[in-house]
Amino acid sequence: AAEQSLARHIKAWNEQYPANLVSTAIEMTTPLTSARRHINYHHSKSSNFLLFLVILLLSPKKVFASSSFAPTCAAEQSLAYVNKGGNHKPKPLMRAWMCHGKTHKEMVDKLALAGIVKASINKQALLSVDRRNYVLNEDYAYADSPQPIGYGATISAPHMHAHVLEDLLPPLLRASKNQPTKPLSILDVGCGSGYLTAVFGRMVEPKGNRKAPSLHSSGLNDGKVYGIDVIPQLVEMSRTNILKEDGDLFDSDTVQVLVRDGWKGYPKGSPFQAIHVGAAAATFPKELMKQLAVGGVMVVPVGPDGGTQYLYQVERVGDSGEVVGVSDASKGFQEEDYQVQRVLGVRYVPLVRTD
């Protein structure tokens, strides 16, 4: 109801004030879908702006997926959910879009106060990489909203990056505990401007290079992060941005950025303990799933471009099928190797295929 009311007022504002409007893109996640609303308002019309704020504050803060949503591929029907207590509802994303900061530290502190960043490891990793170096407009570097980076791509909102880190930290810690001497391998699909690739790099760079105490004693093994993108200009942007203040990640061979098709992943770095996909796949990307190590987790948005999309957590629990880089390719893809959890409604740009 709040969203419908907001839409009516947007239409009225557009009709009443067609000139000299300031356009602000705001993504709002609803129970049924995640829709990008382009909100136009006139700064001098304080009453209209106040009305917008009231409607926004009255909107639901907990986001759940619709139980009537049709699965986007057979994997969701056949794989067991891992939600505790048999509750198939996604986890709520609390106080998203509200964690703006005037400084980098203030933004990260607000993410922690909101309960979106919980682990000190993730907080320190975020503090170690200044988001200002990875956006086109530094004036909005610490806004809790996605920002365009060109070529039809965006850098996700800080709360989404924080959410991804919280989902992917547990498998990294488990792998480090189970095999203390084995390097970790992380794949960032759709690396865009390079921000999350660098954050992952700070988590698994050589322990001697980790400056924050919580990272130095985090229990995470050293590792390698592969950032891939199908758009060459974005890969070059990632490289340029990382070199600004995080170039030591290249020097230590912790991070590598490459032009690759995200649907095909990066078999040379497989198997991965963690895979992040930063664009929406039309169906579950089986080639990426096969590149997960047993116990590894992939966070991936799935759904059609412009349609209903959800963020999923895919955990590999078996090896009856192929584990790329470990077992024979003839074993193929076996759905019983994976458990899938639907997390929350999202809106992402599509994961592009080279073919």
N, C-alpha and C positions, 0 to 999 in steps of 0.2 A: 504493500500500500504506500509505503514511504517512497519507493522508487517511482511508482506511477504518479504520485503527487509531484515529485521532483521533475519528472519528464514534462508534466503539464506546465510547470513554471518555467522550465527551459524554453519551451515553445513560445510562451508568452513573452519572455525576455527577448527572444530573437525577433519577434514581430514588433515589439515596442521600441527596441534599441538596435536597429540594423547597422548603425554606423559607430565607429570608434569603440568597438568592443574589444575587450581583452579576453582571449581564448585560453582556457586552461583545460588540459585533458586529465580527467580523473577516472581511474578504473574502480568500479564498485563490484564486489562479489556478492551475489544473491544466492538464496537456497537452490534455485534451479539452474542458474548459469552465471557466468562472469562476463559482464558487458561493459565495454568501454563507453563512458558517457562523455561527450564533449560539452562542457559547461561554459556558457558564455555569460559574462556579467559585466556591468558597467561600474567602475569603482566609485563614481559619484552617487550611485543609487544605493545608499547604505541600507535602506529598508529591504530591498530585494536580496542583497548579499546576506543580511541577517536571517532572512527567511530560508535561504539556501543552507546556512549553517545549522539552523534548527532542524531542518529535514534530515540533514546528514547525520546529526547527533542522535536523532530518533531512529535511524536505520539500525537493523540488527548488527550486533558486533560478533556474534557467533555464526559461523558459516558451515552449513551442512549440505551434503549432496542430496538430490532427490532420490528416494528409494525406487521411483518408477523409471529411472534412467535406464535405457537399453544398453547392454554391454557393447563396447566398441570392437571387441574381438572375442573369439572363443576362449581365450586365456582366462578372461574374467569369470566365465561360467564354470570352467573346469578346475580352476585352482582354488585351494582353500584360503580363506581370509585369515589373517593373523591378529585381528583385533581381539583384545582381551575380553573374556566373558561372552564371546559370541556376538558382541555388538558390532554390526556391520556399518554403523554410521561413521563417517569420517571424523577425525579429530578437529576441534574448533581452532581457528586461527584468531587469537585474541588481540584486540587493539591494533590491528593492521591499519596502515595508512596514517597513523597518528604519531609516528616516531621521528618527526622532523627535528633537525638540529641546526644550530648556527655554526657549530664546529663538528669535525669528524667525531671527536670524543663524545660530544653531547648526543649525537645520533646513536652511537653504539650504546651509550649508557641508557638511553630511552628504550632501545630494543631489549636490554636486559631487565629494566624495571617493568616492562610490559610482559615479561615472562616468555618472550619469543626466543631470545638467547638465554639458555640456561647453563650450559657448560662453560666453565672459565676458559677452557681451551679455545672454544669458538669465539668467545669475547675477545681474547687476546689476539687471535688470528685476524679478526676484523679490525682491531685497533692497529694492527701492524701494517695494514694496507690502506692508504688514504684514497677514498673513493673519488676525490677531486681529480686525481690523475687519470680517471677512466671514464669521464663524461665529457661531452662537447661543450656544455654550458656550465661553468664552474659556479654560477649563481645558484644552481639547483643541485649541486653535488650532494648535499646532505638532506635533500627532501625525500621523504619516504614514499616515493612514487617512481615508476619506470621513466627512463629518459631516452629519447631517440639518439642513436649513434650513427645514423646514416645507413643506406643500402637496405632500407626496410626492416632494420633490426633495432632492438632496444637493449639497454642495460636494465635488468629487472629491478624492482623496488627493493630497498635494503631488507625489509621484513621477509621477502621471499628468499633472498640469499641466506638470511639467518635461519629460516625454516629448513632449507636444504641442508645446511651444515649440521643442524641438530639431528636430522634423519640419517645422515651419512657418517657421523662420528662413531656410533656404536659398532658397525662392522669393522671400521679401521682399528678401534681399540681391541676388539676380539681377535682380529688377525695378528696384531702386534703381541698380544698375550700368548696366543697359541704357537706362534713362530717368531720368537724375539729377535732373530737374526735375519729374517727374510725381509727385504725391502718391500714397501707398499707400492701399489700401482693404482693411480687414480686417472679417470678419463673425464674431461670436461667437454661435452659435445655442444657445439655452438658457443665457442669461447667469446665471441663478440668483441668487446673492448678489452678483454683480458682480466677483468676484475676478479671474478671468482677463481680463475686459474691461479692468480697470484695469491689469493687467500689460502687455497689448498696448498700452494707451495710453501707458505709460511708455517703450515701445520706439520709438514713432513720434510722440511729442509734438514740438512745434517745437524745433529743435536748441538754441535759446537757453534753453529751459527744462530741458534735460537736465542734471542735476547730476552724475551719475557720468561720469568721463572716458571709460569704455568705451562708454557710450551716446552721449555727445556726438560721439565720433569713430567711431561704429559703422559708418558707411557706409550706414545706413538713411535713406531719405527721410522727410520729414515725412508724416504720414498721418492717416487718420480711422478710428476703430473704432466699429462699430455692434454693440451688444449687444441681442439680441432674445430675448423669451420670450413664450410663449403665456399665461402666468399673470400677470395685472396686479399682483397682490400681490408677486410676485418682482421684477418690473421696478421697483416702488416700493422694495423692499428694496435692490436694486442701487443705485438713486439715493441712498438714505439712507446706505448703507455707503460709497460713493465720496465723498460729501460729508464724511465724518469726517476724513480726512487727505489725500484725493486729489481734492478738489473743484476744484483748478486745472485738472484735465483737462476739466472742463465749461467753465471760464472760457476756455480756449484753443480750445474747440470741437474738441478731439481725440476726445472720447468722446461718444456719444449712446446712450441706452437707450430701447427702444421695445417696445410690445406688438405682437407679430407672430406669425404661424404659422410655426414653424421649417421646415416642409415647403416653404413658399413663399418663404422667404428674405426678402431686402430688395432688390428690383429697382432702387430709386432709388440705392443705393450701388454697384451693379454696374458694371463687373466687379471682382471681388475677387482680390487676389493670394494671400490666405490665408483659408480658412474653417475654423473649428473648430465641430464639432457635439458638444454635451455630453450628448446623450441618444441612445438606440439607435433607429435607423430600421429598420422591418421589412424594407424593401428599399432599394436605393440611391436617394437622393432626387434625381431627375433635374432638378427645377427648380433645386435648389442647384448641381448640376453645371454647368448652363447659365450660372450666374452667375459661374463661375470665369473669370478672364482666362487667355489662353494663357500657359502657364508657371506658372500658379497651382496651388496644392495645397489640397486639402480633407482634413482628418482627421476620420473619421466612424466611430462604432461601428454595425455592421449585424447584425441578427439579431432573432428574435422575443422578445417579453417573456417572461422566465422560461426561455428556451431558450438554445441555443448562440449566442454573439455574438462577433464579432471586430472589432478596430479596423483600419480600412483607411486607406491613404494613396492618394488619388485625385489624379493629376496631369493637368492639361489640356495636351495636346501638339499639338492641331490646332484649326482653326476652320471645318471643313466644316459644322458645325451652328451653331445660334444661340449667339452670345455676348451675353447680356442686357445691354442698354445700349450695344451696339456694332453688332450686325448684325440683319438682318431676322428676325423671329420665324418666318417661313414656312420657314426652314431647319431648324427643329425640333431634335430631339435626335439626335446621331449618335455611336454608341458608339465608333467608331474615333478619336474625338477624345480619348479618355482612356486612361491607363494606371493599373492598379490593383495595389496591393501589400497583401497581407494581413500585418498587423504582429504582433498578439498577441491572445490570448484575454482577454475583458473581461466585465464585468457592469454594465450601465447601466440606469437607468430608461428607459421608452419615450419616444420622440419623439412628442408628442401632436399630433393633427390637430384643427383647429377644426371640420372637417366630419365 
